[in-house]
Amino acid sequence: MARGDHPMRTPAYGGLLIAAAMVGATVLVQQATSWPGWLRTLLLAVAVVAMVLGALLTLRDRTPPRRPRGVQPRHPRPSDPGADEPRP
């Protein structure tokens, strides 16, 4: 595995994106009462999009990998040495 190429990096970025969007939306609702309504609505919509993208990044690796069509699982052939012995 190369430096910086960790398999859990993408879900971590998704979680950070969700947290940042939640904190930003909370601050927006609490502190931006004097801002125009259209701007608050726009910023809240951006926060919702960021949360959805964060959820997609976080849950992206949850699906099990699929085998390509036509590929069968490999079973030991009788001619293989040790095919009759159970593996530990």
Residue pairs with C-beta under 8 A, 6 or more apart in sequence:
7 61
10 57
10 60
10 61
11 57
11 58
11 59
11 60
11 61
13 54
13 57
14 53
14 54
14 55
14 56
14 57
14 58
14 59
14 60
15 54
15 58
16 54
17 50
17 51
17 53
17 54
17 57
18 50
18 51
18 54
18 55
18 58
20 50
21 47
21 48
21 50
21 51
21 54
22 47
22 51
24 43
24 47
24 50
25 43
25 44
25 47
28 40
28 43
28 44
28 47
29 44
32 39
32 40
32 43
67 73
76 83
77 83
